[in-house]
């Protein structure tokens, strides 16, 4: 697939995603209810992570080809975020680092997730994991 073709397809996918996001009607009370629930979950997660420096999760559950991503972008993108989509809404920070090579030659990666403001600690962990000196 040519890069122009991929670019064109990506633009179409972006338009479809944007249009679908605005297709459902919601009112102000739905928005406030969702925000209150999000704040509640942020407090729960913050409390549960106390005493831990990092939560370690896979960065992605599998690897898709460009063609597979373009064929089913919503489904595949949702799968790609299985282990990481929660980070920003829950006011956490994260860093992804390359993992060991797989038997099939494809890459792997780990994601270190920490509490808000713990970016420096995660950077140190990531550097140590990669065998690099810590700044």
DAWO-V554287 format. One line per field, one symbol per residue. ss: DSSP state (A for helix, B for strand, O for the rest). burial: # if it has 16 or more other ideal C-beta (glycine too) atoms within 10 Angstrom, else .. A space follows every 50 residues. Layout:
# DAWO-V554287
ss = ???
burial = ???
This chain:
# DAWO-V554287
ss = OOAAAAAAAAAAAAAAAAAAAOOOOOOAAAAAAAAAAAAAAAAAAAAAAO OOOOBBBBOOOOOOOAAAAAAOAAAAAAAAOOOOOAAAAOOBBBBBBBOO OOOOOOOOBBBBBBBOOOAAAAAAAAAAAOOOOOO
burial = ........#...#...............................#...#. ...##.#.##...#....##..#......#..##..#..########... .........######..#...#####.........
